[in-house]
Structures are given as structure tokens and as C-alpha cells.
Amino acid sequence: MIFLHCFILTQIFGQTQRKVSTYLLTQYTNTLHDRTIGNNPWGIGLGLQTYFNNKTRFKPTIDLTGDIYLEDDKVGRANADGTEIPNVRGMTNLFAGTSYNLTQDLYLSVVGGPSFISGQTLLGIKPSFGFYFSKSQKLMGKISYINIFNRDKTTKEDFSSLSIAIGLKLF
């Protein structure tokens, strides 16, 4: 009888939601706007997305991603004064913000923070639309718009891209 009670209690407590959910993401990023877009038209990367679960529809979120840009048209680009415009070889983003669950399967999120590109630390934002492939939320997908402000110091032009990601729940 004691074993039966222990089993029932284990099942009850095993059903509670974890305080943190973390996903490992793989992503494809397509550059939408940049002065050196020919040198970095697309990239691939990995990421971690962590949600701090609570009883509301709003969940604090941390989004850490890193992309590498593999394609390059091998054209050097320069400013009017002859200084080189650095290419984007890679980008690392450390963003924090919130996500809002529309339903159990759909969510919207907005995160922002530092983005590290070509030796610069810049401010970026990343609004996203996400979805889960099942009620267990083990596998998720996400479509994001990423905007990095003032990527080019001379013209104050932004870097923007569209990212498509698939994530697997780690815990």
C-alpha cells in the first residue's frame, strides 16, 4: 500500500510544469538588408531559447543565437573615403525579453539586447512568431525578424534578416 501511495505522489508531482524550458535551435538566416549583402546573403546557426514558466501568458525569455555566413561574392566594398566596410562573417546575439502565448500551440515574442558583429557590439531586436508541433511541446518552430541598429557606422544603416528555426526541447 505504501508503494502505491508513493507511485501516485510521484505521478502527481511529475505532472507539474518545470520552472524553465530550454530549446536547442538550428536556424537558417536570410539577409534582407545590409550594405555588404553580397558578402553575406545567408547564414546558418545554432541557438538556445529559454522560457521562465509562470502562471500567466507572458513568459520572460532569453534567446542566445550564433550564425555563420558562408557565402561570399568576394567583392570588397568601401566607403566614399576609401575605408573598407567590414563583411559580416558571423553574428552572435544575446537577447532577453518576453513571449506571449496566444494558445497552447502558438506564441509571439519580442527580445532585444547586444549583438556582436564584425568586432562591434550593437543593439538588436528580434520579434518572432513561434509554434509547437505537438501538445507535448517537444519540438518547436519559429520565424523571426532580426534588426541590428546602425551596423554601418558611416551611413547609420541597419542590418536586417529573416530567420527560420526548428528547436528541440532539452528540458
Backbone as CSV, one residue per row, in Angstrom:
resi,resn,N_x,N_y,N_z,CA_x,CA_y,CA_z,C_x,C_y,C_z
1,MET,0.819,-1.183,0.000,0.000,0.000,0.000,0.879,1.268,0.000
2,ILE,1.973,1.237,0.743,2.878,2.379,0.790,3.473,2.631,-0.588
3,PHE,3.837,1.574,-1.318,4.393,1.728,-2.657,3.368,2.356,-3.603
4,LEU,2.110,1.999,-3.469,1.048,2.568,-4.298,0.931,4.067,-4.040
5,HIS,0.966,4.484,-2.787,0.894,5.910,-2.455,2.115,6.667,-2.989
6,CYS,3.278,6.079,-2.852,4.494,6.713,-3.378,4.404,6.878,-4.890
7,PHE,3.902,5.852,-5.577,3.749,5.913,-7.025,2.771,7.021,-7.421
8,ILE,1.648,7.110,-6.729,0.647,8.138,-7.037,1.219,9.534,-6.790
9,LEU,1.915,9.723,-5.680,2.519,11.023,-5.380,3.575,11.396,-6.413
10,THR,4.365,10.428,-6.834,5.373,10.672,-7.856,4.717,11.132,-9.155
11,GLN,3.633,10.502,-9.535,2.931,10.879,-10.764,2.308,12.266,-10.645
12,ILE,1.771,12.594,-9.486,1.166,13.908,-9.296,2.226,15.000,-9.395
13,PHE,3.329,14.827,-8.674,4.380,15.843,-8.702,5.128,15.853,-10.031
14,GLY,5.155,14.745,-10.719,5.804,14.677,-12.032,5.041,15.441,-13.091
15,GLN,3.774,15.772,-12.841,2.947,16.473,-13.805,3.054,17.993,-13.686
16,THR,3.696,18.489,-12.640,3.832,19.932,-12.504,4.771,20.473,-13.576
17,GLN,4.498,21.695,-13.996,5.305,22.313,-15.043,6.660,22.753,-14.477
18,ARG,7.709,22.510,-15.230,9.044,22.956,-14.825,9.085,24.479,-14.852
19,LYS,9.948,25.030,-14.029,10.070,26.486,-13.962,10.797,27.058,-15.177
20,VAL,11.603,26.234,-15.848,12.377,26.668,-17.005,12.228,25.643,-18.124
21,SER,12.003,26.138,-19.345,12.001,25.286,-20.541,13.089,25.806,-21.474
22,THR,13.970,24.912,-21.936,15.067,25.314,-22.812,15.040,24.477,-24.090
23,TYR,15.217,25.165,-25.223,15.213,24.526,-26.531,16.551,24.756,-27.221
24,LEU,17.047,23.723,-27.885,18.217,23.827,-28.757,17.686,24.062,-30.163
25,LEU,18.135,25.149,-30.794,17.623,25.544,-32.103,18.685,25.407,-33.180
26,THR,18.259,25.062,-34.370,19.081,25.178,-35.567,18.320,26.120,-36.494
27,GLN,19.049,27.004,-37.173,18.342,28.030,-37.935,19.034,28.374,-39.247
28,TYR,18.212,28.869,-40.152,18.652,29.432,-41.423,18.298,30.914,-41.374
29,THR,19.246,31.775,-41.717,19.020,33.216,-41.673,19.281,33.814,-43.055
30,ASN,18.296,34.523,-43.581,18.394,35.170,-44.889,18.525,36.677,-44.679
31,THR,19.611,37.269,-45.172,19.824,38.706,-45.025,18.840,39.461,-45.911
32,LEU,18.111,40.406,-45.303,17.168,41.227,-46.053,17.781,42.558,-46.463
33,HIS,18.588,43.157,-45.564,19.196,44.445,-45.867,20.551,44.574,-45.176
34,ASP,21.563,44.937,-45.955,22.887,45.242,-45.442,23.693,45.843,-46.585
35,ARG,24.618,46.744,-46.284,25.456,47.338,-47.346,26.329,46.301,-48.022
36,THR,26.688,45.252,-47.323,27.537,44.203,-47.903,26.743,42.913,-48.105
37,ILE,25.501,43.028,-48.510,24.625,41.851,-48.625,25.198,40.796,-49.581
38,GLY,25.937,41.197,-50.580,26.559,40.231,-51.492,27.585,39.354,-50.795
39,ASN,28.192,39.864,-49.745,29.184,39.095,-48.998,28.576,38.269,-47.872
40,ASN,27.308,38.467,-47.583,26.658,37.721,-46.516,25.152,37.565,-46.778
41,PRO,24.781,36.920,-47.897,23.355,36.819,-48.221,22.572,35.857,-47.331
42,TRP,23.251,34.880,-46.737,22.532,33.933,-45.867,23.527,33.299,-44.900
43,GLY,22.963,32.770,-43.824,23.793,32.115,-42.823,23.043,30.978,-42.159
44,ILE,23.782,30.160,-41.433,23.189,29.077,-40.651,23.734,29.191,-39.233
45,GLY,22.980,28.652,-38.291,23.448,28.786,-36.926,22.728,27.905,-35.929
46,LEU,23.151,28.069,-34.692,22.581,27.349,-33.558,22.138,28.356,-32.511
47,GLY,21.244,27.918,-31.648,20.792,28.806,-30.593,20.210,28.055,-29.425
48,LEU,20.042,28.768,-28.336,19.339,28.281,-27.158,18.262,29.293,-26.827
49,GLN,17.069,28.809,-26.574,15.983,29.676,-26.157,15.434,29.137,-24.850
50,THR,15.378,30.003,-23.844,14.916,29.606,-22.520,13.698,30.429,-22.130
51,TYR,12.667,29.740,-21.657,11.460,30.374,-21.149,11.386,30.138,-19.647
52,PHE,11.018,31.169,-18.916,10.795,31.038,-17.484,9.289,30.922,-17.283
53,ASN,8.833,29.704,-17.039,7.408,29.421,-16.965,6.802,30.005,-15.697
54,ASN,5.627,30.564,-15.857,4.852,31.083,-14.736,3.383,30.837,-15.028
55,LYS,2.505,31.389,-14.239,1.076,31.110,-14.391,0.372,32.070,-15.342
56,THR,1.109,32.992,-15.941,0.493,33.933,-16.876,0.841,33.545,-18.311
57,ARG,0.245,34.248,-19.251,0.554,34.015,-20.663,1.873,34.666,-21.077
58,PHE,2.348,35.637,-20.291,3.627,36.293,-20.549,4.730,35.517,-19.844
59,LYS,5.769,35.174,-20.584,6.885,34.417,-20.021,8.198,35.140,-20.337
60,PRO,9.001,35.449,-19.304,10.326,36.010,-19.584,11.126,35.023,-20.442
61,THR,11.905,35.568,-21.375,12.602,34.742,-22.364,14.034,35.222,-22.557
62,ILE,14.947,34.266,-22.697,16.328,34.557,-23.095,16.587,33.814,-24.401
63,ASP,17.144,34.522,-25.373,17.384,33.963,-26.702,18.852,34.201,-27.061
64,LEU,19.645,33.151,-27.111,21.064,33.230,-27.453,21.270,32.487,-28.771
65,THR,21.756,33.214,-29.801,21.966,32.586,-31.113,23.318,32.979,-31.681
66,GLY,23.831,32.128,-32.529,25.066,32.403,-33.256,24.934,31.915,-34.678
67,ASP,25.233,32.774,-35.631,25.158,32.427,-37.056,26.515,32.625,-37.702
68,ILE,26.772,31.818,-38.712,27.959,31.981,-39.543,27.461,32.155,-40.983
69,TYR,28.061,33.128,-41.689,27.679,33.421,-43.062,28.724,32.811,-43.985
70,LEU,28.300,31.856,-44.790,29.222,31.047,-45.581,29.424,31.557,-47.008
71,GLU,28.416,32.140,-47.605,28.515,32.582,-48.994,29.141,33.966,-49.049
72,ASP,29.953,34.208,-50.081,30.652,35.477,-50.227,30.901,35.712,-51.709
73,ASP,30.489,36.859,-52.229,30.728,37.137,-53.646,32.135,37.680,-53.903
74,LYS,32.959,37.765,-52.847,34.378,38.143,-52.926,34.601,39.540,-53.520
75,VAL,33.635,40.440,-53.303,33.752,41.814,-53.753,34.022,42.679,-52.528
76,GLY,35.120,43.422,-52.565,35.418,44.352,-51.477,34.575,45.603,-51.627
77,ARG,34.012,46.048,-50.530,33.181,47.242,-50.559,33.806,48.295,-49.658
78,ALA,33.768,49.558,-50.134,34.413,50.639,-49.394,33.483,51.842,-49.286
79,ASN,33.739,52.645,-48.272,33.032,53.914,-48.108,33.608,54.933,-49.088
80,ALA,32.989,56.095,-49.178,33.440,57.153,-50.091,34.849,57.620,-49.750
81,ASP,35.233,57.512,-48.480,36.584,57.935,-48.093,37.633,56.835,-48.281
82,GLY,37.239,55.693,-48.828,38.163,54.608,-49.114,38.316,53.574,-48.010
83,THR,37.703,53.799,-46.847,37.785,52.816,-45.769,36.888,51.625,-46.087
84,GLU,37.381,50.456,-45.736,36.653,49.223,-46.033,35.427,49.067,-45.133
85,ILE,34.347,48.568,-45.722,33.155,48.214,-44.952,33.332,46.754,-44.544
86,PRO,33.394,46.471,-43.257,33.622,45.082,-42.851,32.452,44.175,-43.214
87,ASN,32.775,42.983,-43.714,31.759,41.978,-44.024,31.223,41.383,-42.729
88,VAL,30.073,40.767,-42.834,29.519,40.024,-41.706,29.902,38.560,-41.916
89,ARG,30.857,38.079,-41.170,31.271,36.665,-41.235,30.475,35.846,-40.235
90,GLY,30.083,36.488,-39.147,29.308,35.808,-38.123,28.584,36.830,-37.271
91,MET,27.583,36.350,-36.560,26.790,37.215,-35.699,26.377,36.416,-34.473
92,THR,26.572,36.998,-33.300,26.132,36.382,-32.051,25.181,37.352,-31.366
93,ASN,24.025,36.854,-30.966,23.016,37.677,-30.313,22.727,37.131,-28.916
94,LEU,22.667,38.026,-27.952,22.287,37.684,-26.586,21.106,38.578,-26.235
95,PHE,19.915,38.053,-26.454,18.698,38.840,-26.329,17.863,38.349,-25.147
96,ALA,17.112,39.269,-24.555,16.170,38.941,-23.486,14.890,39.732,-23.734
97,GLY,13.785,39.189,-23.270,12.504,39.864,-23.457,11.380,39.022,-22.915
98,THR,10.286,39.013,-23.646,9.108,38.280,-23.199,8.454,37.561,-24.371
99,SER,7.746,36.489,-24.039,6.914,35.813,-25.032,5.492,35.784,-24.492
100,TYR,4.558,35.807,-25.398,3.139,35.793,-25.050,2.496,34.603,-25.734
101,ASN,1.918,33.702,-24.951,1.265,32.523,-25.515,-0.144,32.894,-25.978
102,LEU,-0.354,32.872,-27.299,-1.678,33.114,-27.854,-2.602,31.948,-27.526
103,THR,-2.089,30.732,-27.752,-2.779,29.488,-27.404,-1.717,28.559,-26.839
104,GLN,-2.087,27.329,-26.579,-1.096,26.369,-26.092,-0.057,26.049,-27.168
105,ASP,-0.413,26.223,-28.446,0.471,25.857,-29.559,1.150,27.035,-30.254
106,LEU,0.710,28.275,-30.006,1.223,29.446,-30.716,1.696,30.516,-29.735
107,TYR,2.780,31.193,-30.095,3.249,32.287,-29.248,3.888,33.387,-30.086
108,LEU,3.947,34.574,-29.511,4.657,35.709,-30.068,5.719,36.098,-29.057
109,SER,6.871,36.551,-29.531,7.891,37.017,-28.592,8.598,38.247,-29.159
110,VAL,9.101,39.058,-28.253,9.921,40.209,-28.604,11.090,40.218,-27.633
111,VAL,12.292,40.131,-28.191,13.504,40.143,-27.380,14.467,41.165,-27.974
112,GLY,15.393,41.614,-27.178,16.376,42.569,-27.655,17.600,42.557,-26.765
113,GLY,18.669,43.157,-27.265,19.891,43.217,-26.485,21.099,43.357,-27.371
114,PRO,22.265,42.981,-26.832,23.504,43.150,-27.612,23.652,42.116,-28.722
115,SER,24.183,42.588,-29.836,24.518,41.745,-30.974,25.980,42.019,-31.314
116,PHE,26.733,40.967,-31.517,28.166,41.087,-31.774,28.433,40.733,-33.237
117,ILE,28.816,41.753,-34.034,29.053,41.591,-35.465,30.357,42.298,-35.824
118,SER,31.251,41.612,-36.513,32.477,42.208,-37.051,33.233,43.050,-36.020
119,GLY,33.342,42.538,-34.808,34.079,43.246,-33.770,33.323,44.400,-33.138
120,GLN,32.072,44.580,-33.486,31.248,45.647,-32.927,30.201,45.053,-31.989
121,THR,29.824,45.804,-30.976,28.697,45.449,-30.121,27.590,46.443,-30.426
122,LEU,26.484,45.929,-30.958,25.384,46.775,-31.414,24.084,46.345,-30.747
123,LEU,23.085,47.198,-30.802,21.772,46.894,-30.250,20.908,46.228,-31.317
124,GLY,20.212,45.167,-30.937,19.329,44.478,-31.864,18.006,44.130,-31.225
125,ILE,17.001,43.905,-32.080,15.693,43.419,-31.628,15.291,42.235,-32.493
126,LYS,14.417,41.404,-31.931,14.019,40.192,-32.639,12.572,39.839,-32.281
127,PRO,11.592,40.334,-33.030,10.223,39.853,-32.858,10.069,38.508,-33.568
128,SER,9.294,37.597,-32.957,9.154,36.249,-33.506,7.719,35.756,-33.397
129,PHE,7.387,34.844,-34.299,6.147,34.068,-34.238,6.570,32.617,-34.105
130,GLY,6.103,31.947,-33.070,6.503,30.568,-32.845,5.324,29.635,-32.704
131,PHE,5.597,28.357,-32.889,4.553,27.335,-32.784,5.186,26.028,-32.328
132,TYR,4.360,25.203,-31.711,4.778,23.869,-31.271,4.130,22.847,-32.182
133,PHE,4.872,21.786,-32.495,4.369,20.758,-33.408,3.412,19.781,-32.724
134,SER,3.413,19.770,-31.385,2.514,18.867,-30.658,2.182,19.475,-29.301
135,LYS,1.207,18.910,-28.638,0.802,19.384,-27.306,1.905,19.189,-26.273
136,SER,2.777,18.208,-26.479,3.873,17.958,-25.523,4.959,19.033,-25.612
137,GLN,4.936,19.852,-26.649,5.869,20.956,-26.860,7.334,20.513,-26.890
138,LYS,7.595,19.313,-27.390,8.966,18.801,-27.504,9.701,19.393,-28.701
139,LEU,8.954,19.751,-29.746,9.525,20.275,-30.975,8.818,21.579,-31.324
140,MET,9.607,22.618,-31.618,9.005,23.911,-31.934,9.603,24.501,-33.193
141,GLY,8.872,25.415,-33.788,9.343,26.159,-34.940,9.196,27.639,-34.658
142,LYS,10.003,28.450,-35.350,9.968,29.880,-35.079,10.395,30.641,-36.330
143,ILE,9.678,31.710,-36.633,10.021,32.624,-37.716,10.282,33.978,-37.070
144,SER,11.445,34.553,-37.342,11.847,35.786,-36.664,12.358,36.819,-37.654
145,TYR,12.138,38.055,-37.305,12.742,39.190,-38.000,13.808,39.742,-37.054
146,ILE,15.033,39.900,-37.536,16.125,40.406,-36.701,16.577,41.743,-37.286
147,ASN,16.627,42.764,-36.446,17.116,44.066,-36.883,18.239,44.506,-35.942
148,ILE,19.414,44.748,-36.522,20.568,45.234,-35.776,20.761,46.700,-36.170
149,PHE,20.658,47.590,-35.208,20.687,49.023,-35.472,22.105,49.532,-35.730
150,ASN,22.230,50.458,-36.696,23.480,51.162,-37.009,24.657,50.230,-37.264
151,ARG,24.437,49.172,-38.030,25.513,48.220,-38.346,26.643,48.917,-39.090
152,ASP,26.283,49.821,-40.002,27.296,50.579,-40.728,27.394,51.959,-40.083
153,LYS,28.514,52.239,-39.457,28.694,53.494,-38.711,28.660,54.731,-39.615
154,THR,29.125,54.601,-40.859,29.190,55.749,-41.760,27.802,56.209,-42.178
155,THR,26.967,55.278,-42.624,25.645,55.629,-43.142,24.527,55.427,-42.124
156,LYS,24.841,54.827,-40.980,23.853,54.511,-39.931,22.794,53.519,-40.426
157,GLU,23.146,52.721,-41.446,22.218,51.721,-41.970,22.166,50.520,-41.041
158,ASP,20.979,49.911,-40.973,20.761,48.736,-40.141,21.058,47.461,-40.918
159,PHE,21.252,46.386,-40.193,21.340,45.038,-40.740,20.033,44.358,-40.375
160,SER,19.347,43.779,-41.348,18.097,43.074,-41.041,18.080,41.729,-41.752
161,SER,17.431,40.771,-41.110,17.360,39.424,-41.667,16.091,38.723,-41.213
162,LEU,15.778,37.659,-41.910,14.661,36.789,-41.583,15.228,35.433,-41.206
163,SER,14.795,34.917,-40.077,15.337,33.651,-39.564,14.225,32.624,-39.422
164,ILE,14.513,31.403,-39.854,13.591,30.277,-39.689,14.317,29.230,-38.852
165,ALA,13.703,28.836,-37.738,14.379,27.930,-36.798,13.486,26.767,-36.391
166,ILE,14.131,25.650,-36.088,13.463,24.475,-35.532,14.189,24.149,-34.236
167,GLY,13.434,23.890,-33.178,14.041,23.636,-31.876,13.562,22.361,-31.233
168,LEU,14.454,21.740,-30.482,14.178,20.517,-29.732,14.286,20.829,-28.246
169,LYS,13.277,20.454,-27.487,13.260,20.747,-26.062,14.321,19.901,-25.338
170,LEU,15.212,20.581,-24.624,16.240,19.894,-23.845,15.701,19.551,-22.455
171,PHE,15.034,20.504,-21.837,14.394,20.296,-20.528,13.399,21.394,-20.271
